[in-house]
Amino acid sequence: MFKNPFNLFGFSNIFKQYTMHLFGIVAFLFTFSLGIAALIRKTEPITENLAIFVPYGILVFFLNLFYLKAIRLSREDYENKLKKEKEYSQALLRSQKRFLRYAVHETNTPLAVIMANIELYELDSGKHPALSNIEAATKNIYGIYDDLSYLTKKDKLIYNKQKIILADFIRSRIEFFNIVAKQSKLTFEFKNQCGQAAISLNETKLQRIIDNNITNAIKYTKAYKIIKIILYEDEEHCIFEISSNSTIIKKPEHIFNAYYRENSSKDGLGLGLNLVKSICDEEHIKIELQSTQKRTSFKYYFNKGELHEDSIA
């Protein structure tokens, strides 16, 4: 097999490239000079000109052939290297996904054990401030666990839609996070103007939307304030609105971007709202965001509609 001649000298990649192109320029200039010389000597018969320059023409032909061969081999080397790097990156990504999937799976059991033992203790001995702190922290970890679990499974599972009474579902999530809000010196205020209206959505997807909005409100709402959650409806939608007195969002156009956090001092991965946005895009759920110095609110327009039999889980 023909070897790249530049590899024989052990030159660096950059020097090889410059040397190769310099060689091509020299070959071109040499060819150009021969052409000019032939024109200058036009007084001599054309056959004599051809006879004189044939050896030089043959030399130039092989020089250019050598140059083109070197360029092609250099490109092949680059493409092979790029292919190997791509394969390595893909293997690394698969390993990271596999590790994340295992880590998420193994996290579930200790979290469940912690929550179960807290509940058992409270049944026997009542509430305890230290255990309340542990419970609040554990529920925060549960939120991160649920996000990561969804991200690792969403491309492999089919999330069938279900009929969900939105008001009942939101009440259950408020109850779940109530102790977390209390630990942050916050309270919930829930108003249901939607009655027993139902939506058609997968429960896991709905939980990611509601939970991420509630945990974000807890995280960014100023102490001793109220997190207001209102559920109302129009002809086509059940509208979920969550608002509170929090710091103004300076760049609302970036707030749904992955890993974006306006306040880096707050805990989190910056994935929650990006995950929410991806679910809303998939399910055609409209989002409205308003943020001022006094109040920040998020609105989600859940479509009403009857379930088809083939979409029921």
C-alpha positions as CSV (number, residue, x, y, z in Angstrom):
1,M,0.0,0.0,0.0
2,F,1.2,3.5,-0.9
3,K,2.3,5.4,2.3
4,N,1.9,9.1,2.8
5,P,5.4,10.4,2.2
6,F,5.0,13.1,4.8
7,N,4.5,10.5,7.5
8,L,8.0,9.1,6.8
9,F,9.7,12.3,8.2
10,G,7.5,12.4,11.3
11,F,6.4,16.0,10.6
12,S,3.5,17.4,12.7
13,N,0.1,17.6,11.1
14,I,0.2,21.3,10.7
15,F,3.7,21.3,9.2
16,K,2.7,18.5,6.8
17,Q,-0.2,20.5,5.5
18,Y,1.9,23.6,5.0
19,T,4.7,21.6,3.3
20,M,2.2,19.9,1.0
21,H,0.5,23.1,-0.1
22,L,3.9,24.8,-0.5
23,F,4.9,21.9,-2.8
24,G,1.7,22.4,-4.8
25,I,2.4,26.2,-5.2
26,V,6.0,25.5,-6.3
27,A,4.7,23.0,-8.9
28,F,2.2,25.5,-10.2
29,L,4.7,28.3,-10.4
30,F,7.1,26.0,-12.2
31,T,4.4,25.1,-14.7
32,F,3.5,28.7,-15.1
33,S,7.1,29.7,-15.7
34,L,7.5,27.1,-18.4
35,G,4.5,28.5,-20.2
36,I,5.9,32.1,-20.0
37,A,9.3,30.9,-21.2
38,A,7.6,29.2,-24.2
39,L,5.8,32.4,-25.1
40,I,9.0,34.4,-24.8
41,R,10.8,32.1,-27.2
42,K,8.1,32.3,-29.8
43,T,10.7,33.3,-32.4
44,E,11.9,29.8,-32.6
45,P,9.8,27.2,-34.5
46,I,7.0,25.6,-32.5
47,T,8.4,22.1,-33.0
48,E,11.7,23.1,-31.4
49,N,9.7,24.7,-28.4
50,L,7.9,21.5,-27.9
51,A,11.0,19.4,-28.1
52,I,12.8,21.5,-25.5
53,F,9.9,21.6,-23.0
54,V,8.7,18.0,-23.3
55,P,11.1,16.7,-20.5
56,Y,10.0,19.6,-18.3
57,G,6.4,18.9,-19.0
58,I,6.8,15.2,-18.1
59,L,8.6,16.3,-14.8
60,V,5.7,18.8,-14.0
61,F,3.2,16.1,-14.7
62,F,4.7,13.7,-12.2
63,L,5.3,16.4,-9.7
64,N,1.6,17.4,-9.8
65,L,0.6,13.7,-9.8
66,F,2.7,13.3,-6.6
67,Y,1.1,16.3,-5.1
68,L,-2.5,15.2,-5.8
69,K,-1.7,11.7,-4.4
70,A,-0.4,13.3,-1.2
71,I,-3.4,15.5,-0.9
72,R,-5.8,12.5,-1.4
73,L,-3.9,10.4,1.2
74,S,-3.9,13.3,3.6
75,R,-7.7,13.7,3.2
76,E,-8.1,9.9,3.7
77,D,-6.0,10.1,6.9
78,Y,-8.2,13.0,8.1
79,E,-11.4,11.2,7.3
80,N,-10.2,8.0,9.0
81,K,-9.2,9.9,12.1
82,L,-12.6,11.8,12.1
83,K,-14.4,8.4,11.8
84,K,-12.5,7.0,14.7
85,E,-13.2,10.0,16.8
86,K,-16.9,9.8,15.9
87,E,-17.0,6.2,16.9
88,Y,-15.2,6.9,20.2
89,S,-17.6,9.8,21.0
90,Q,-20.7,7.6,20.2
91,A,-19.3,4.8,22.4
92,L,-18.6,7.3,25.2
93,L,-22.2,8.6,24.9
94,R,-23.6,5.1,25.0
95,S,-21.6,4.4,28.1
96,Q,-22.7,7.6,29.8
97,K,-26.4,6.8,29.0
98,R,-25.9,3.3,30.3
99,F,-24.3,4.6,33.5
100,L,-27.0,7.2,34.0
101,R,-29.7,4.6,33.5
102,Y,-28.1,2.3,36.1
103,A,-27.6,5.2,38.5
104,V,-31.2,6.3,38.2
105,H,-32.4,2.7,38.7
106,E,-30.2,2.2,41.8
107,T,-31.3,5.5,43.3
108,N,-35.0,4.6,43.4
109,T,-34.7,1.9,46.1
110,P,-32.9,4.0,48.8
111,L,-35.2,6.9,48.2
112,A,-38.2,4.7,48.6
113,V,-36.8,3.2,51.8
114,I,-36.1,6.6,53.3
115,M,-39.7,7.8,52.5
116,A,-41.2,4.6,53.9
117,N,-39.3,4.8,57.1
118,I,-40.2,8.5,57.6
119,E,-43.9,7.6,57.2
120,L,-43.6,4.7,59.6
121,Y,-41.9,6.8,62.2
122,E,-44.5,9.6,61.9
123,L,-47.3,7.0,62.3
124,D,-45.7,5.8,65.6
125,S,-44.2,9.0,67.0
126,G,-45.8,11.9,65.2
127,K,-44.0,14.7,63.3
128,H,-40.4,15.6,64.1
129,P,-38.6,18.7,62.8
130,A,-35.4,16.8,61.9
131,L,-37.4,14.2,60.0
132,S,-39.4,16.9,58.2
133,N,-36.2,18.4,56.9
134,I,-35.1,15.0,55.7
135,E,-38.4,14.4,54.0
136,A,-38.3,17.8,52.3
137,A,-34.7,17.1,51.0
138,T,-35.7,13.6,49.9
139,K,-38.7,14.9,47.9
140,N,-36.4,17.4,46.2
141,I,-34.1,14.5,45.2
142,Y,-37.2,12.7,44.0
143,G,-37.9,15.5,41.6
144,I,-34.4,15.3,40.1
145,Y,-34.7,11.5,40.0
146,D,-38.0,11.6,38.2
147,D,-36.6,14.1,35.6
148,L,-33.6,11.9,35.0
149,S,-35.7,8.8,34.9
150,Y,-37.9,10.3,32.2
151,L,-35.0,11.5,30.2
152,T,-33.4,8.1,30.1
153,K,-36.6,6.3,29.2
154,K,-38.5,8.7,26.9
155,D,-37.0,7.3,23.7
156,K,-37.7,3.7,24.6
157,L,-41.2,3.8,26.1
158,I,-44.6,4.7,24.6
159,Y,-46.4,7.1,26.9
160,N,-50.1,6.4,26.3
161,K,-52.6,9.0,27.1
162,Q,-55.0,8.8,30.0
163,K,-58.1,10.6,31.2
164,I,-57.0,12.8,34.1
165,I,-59.0,15.1,36.3
166,L,-56.6,18.0,36.3
167,A,-57.8,19.6,39.6
168,D,-57.4,16.4,41.5
169,F,-54.0,15.7,40.1
170,I,-52.7,19.2,41.0
171,R,-54.1,18.9,44.5
172,S,-52.1,15.7,45.0
173,R,-48.9,17.3,43.8
174,I,-49.4,20.3,46.0
175,E,-49.9,18.0,49.0
176,F,-46.7,16.1,48.0
177,F,-44.6,19.3,47.9
178,N,-46.3,21.1,50.8
179,I,-43.6,20.1,53.4
180,V,-40.9,21.3,50.9
181,A,-42.7,24.7,50.7
182,K,-43.0,25.0,54.5
183,Q,-39.2,24.3,54.9
184,S,-38.7,27.3,52.5
185,K,-41.2,29.4,54.6
186,L,-43.7,29.4,51.7
187,T,-47.4,28.5,51.4
188,F,-49.6,27.4,48.5
189,E,-52.9,28.9,47.5
190,F,-55.0,26.8,45.1
191,K,-58.1,28.0,43.3
192,N,-60.0,25.6,41.1
193,Q,-62.4,27.2,38.6
194,C,-62.3,24.3,36.2
195,G,-64.5,21.8,38.2
196,Q,-63.9,18.2,37.4
197,A,-62.7,18.9,33.8
198,A,-60.6,16.2,32.4
199,I,-57.7,16.3,30.0
200,S,-56.2,13.6,27.8
201,L,-52.5,13.2,28.6
202,N,-50.0,10.7,29.9
203,E,-49.7,11.0,33.7
204,T,-45.9,10.8,33.7
205,K,-45.6,13.7,31.3
206,L,-48.2,15.8,33.2
207,Q,-46.3,15.1,36.5
208,R,-43.1,16.4,34.9
209,I,-44.8,19.6,33.9
210,I,-46.6,20.2,37.2
211,D,-43.7,19.1,39.5
212,N,-41.0,21.2,37.7
213,N,-43.2,24.3,37.9
214,I,-43.9,23.8,41.6
215,T,-40.3,23.1,42.5
216,N,-39.1,26.1,40.5
217,A,-41.7,28.3,42.3
218,I,-40.4,27.0,45.6
219,K,-36.8,27.6,44.6
220,Y,-37.2,31.2,43.4
221,T,-40.1,32.6,45.4
222,K,-39.1,35.1,48.1
223,A,-39.6,33.8,51.7
224,Y,-42.9,34.2,53.5
225,K,-44.7,34.7,50.2
226,I,-47.6,32.8,48.7
227,I,-47.3,30.5,45.6
228,K,-50.7,31.0,43.8
229,I,-52.0,28.2,41.6
230,I,-55.1,28.8,39.6
231,L,-57.0,26.4,37.4
232,Y,-59.5,27.8,35.0
233,E,-60.9,27.1,31.6
234,D,-62.0,28.4,28.2
235,E,-63.9,26.7,25.5
236,E,-60.9,24.6,24.3
237,H,-58.5,24.5,27.2
238,C,-57.9,23.8,30.9
239,I,-55.4,26.5,31.9
240,F,-52.9,25.9,34.7
241,E,-51.3,29.1,36.0
242,I,-48.7,29.2,38.7
243,S,-47.4,32.6,39.9
244,S,-45.4,34.1,42.8
245,N,-43.4,37.0,44.0
246,S,-39.9,36.1,42.7
247,T,-36.9,37.7,41.1
248,I,-37.7,38.9,37.6
249,I,-36.6,36.7,34.7
250,K,-34.1,38.8,32.8
251,K,-33.9,36.6,29.7
252,P,-37.2,34.8,29.2
253,E,-36.2,33.8,25.7
254,H,-33.5,31.6,27.2
255,I,-35.4,30.2,30.2
256,F,-36.4,27.0,28.4
257,N,-32.9,26.3,27.1
258,A,-31.1,23.2,28.5
259,Y,-28.7,23.9,31.3
260,Y,-29.6,27.6,31.4
261,R,-29.9,29.1,34.9
262,E,-30.2,32.8,35.6
263,N,-29.2,32.4,39.2
264,S,-26.2,30.0,39.5
265,S,-26.4,30.1,43.3
266,K,-29.6,28.1,43.2
267,D,-29.3,24.3,43.2
268,G,-30.4,22.4,40.0
269,L,-29.2,21.1,36.7
270,G,-31.0,23.6,34.4
271,L,-32.9,20.8,32.7
272,G,-36.4,21.0,34.3
273,L,-38.0,23.7,32.1
274,N,-36.3,22.4,29.0
275,L,-37.9,19.0,29.7
276,V,-41.2,20.8,30.3
277,K,-40.9,22.6,27.0
278,S,-40.1,19.4,25.0
279,I,-43.2,17.7,26.5
280,C,-45.4,20.7,25.7
281,D,-44.1,20.8,22.1
282,E,-44.9,17.1,21.8
283,E,-48.4,17.5,23.2
284,H,-49.2,20.9,21.6
285,I,-49.5,22.6,25.0
286,K,-49.2,26.4,24.7
287,I,-47.0,28.2,27.2
288,E,-47.2,31.8,28.3
289,L,-44.6,33.4,30.5
290,Q,-44.8,36.8,32.2
291,S,-42.2,38.2,34.5
292,T,-42.1,41.6,36.2
293,Q,-40.5,43.1,39.3
294,K,-43.6,42.1,41.4
295,R,-44.6,38.8,39.9
296,T,-43.6,35.9,37.6
297,S,-46.3,33.6,36.2
298,F,-46.3,30.6,33.9
299,K,-49.5,29.5,32.1
300,Y,-50.1,26.1,30.4
301,Y,-53.0,25.6,28.0
302,F,-54.0,21.9,28.2
303,N,-56.3,20.8,25.4
304,K,-59.6,19.4,26.3
305,G,-60.8,16.4,24.3
306,E,-62.2,12.9,24.5
307,L,-59.9,9.9,24.5
308,H,-59.9,7.5,21.6
309,E,-60.0,3.8,22.5
310,D,-56.6,3.2,20.9
311,S,-54.9,5.8,23.0
312,I,-56.0,4.5,26.4
313,A,-53.1,3.0,28.4
